[in-house]
């Protein structure tokens, strides 16, 4: 997480795949939030249930977009977060 911890101003939003092979996106996000990294995170996942969405938001992700990613949905999520930055 060094690039984010250093406060790299070029990183405005992280698009986080929830199902990664070594460390899943939920665990990664939890570690980042525990390290006080506040960069907004959008979950990208094929899991579409309300429980899945709640799990993402509970660990500190800021938004949730399902796969396959639709341009309109990802653009809207990014736009919402950019308003908060």
SVG drawing of the C-alpha trace seen along z (x, -y; Angstrom):
<svg xmlns="http://www.w3.org/2000/svg" viewBox="-30 -18 36 35">
<polyline fill="none" stroke="black" stroke-width="0.4" points="0.0,0.0 3.1,-2.2 1.9,-4.3 -1.3,-5.2 0.3,-5.7 2.8,-8.2 -0.1,-10.4 0.4,-10.2 -1.9,-12.9 -2.4,-11.2 -4.6,-8.5 -8.1,-9.8 -10.1,-6.6 -9.2,-2.9 -11.2,-0.3 -10.9,2.8 -11.7,6.3 -13.4,8.2 -12.2,11.6 -8.4,11.4 -6.3,14.6 -3.8,13.9 -5.7,11.4 -9.4,10.6 -10.6,7.1 -12.5,7.1 -9.3,8.0 -7.3,5.5 -9.7,2.7 -9.9,3.6 -6.0,3.4 -6.1,0.1 -8.7,-1.4 -6.9,-0.1 -3.8,-2.0 -5.9,-5.2 -5.8,-5.2 -8.9,-7.2 -8.7,-7.0 -12.2,-6.2 -12.6,-2.6 -15.2,-1.3 -15.9,2.5 -15.9,4.4 -17.5,7.8 -19.6,10.4 -21.4,11.1 -24.6,9.2 -26.5,9.9 -27.5,7.3 -25.3,9.2 -22.3,8.9 -22.9,5.2 -23.2,4.7 -20.0,6.7 -18.1,4.3 -19.5,1.2 -18.9,2.7 -15.2,3.0 -15.0,-0.6 -15.5,-0.5 -17.3,-3.6 -19.3,-2.3 -20.2,1.0 -20.3,1.9 -21.2,5.3 -19.5,7.2 -19.8,7.1 -19.0,3.5 -21.3,1.1 -19.8,-2.2 -22.8,-4.1 -22.6,-2.4 -18.8,-2.9 -19.0,-6.5 -21.8,-7.3 -19.9,-5.7 -16.8,-7.7 -18.8,-10.9 -20.4,-10.4 -17.0,-9.9 -15.4,-12.8 -18.0,-15.1 -16.8,-14.0 -13.1,-14.6"/>
</svg>
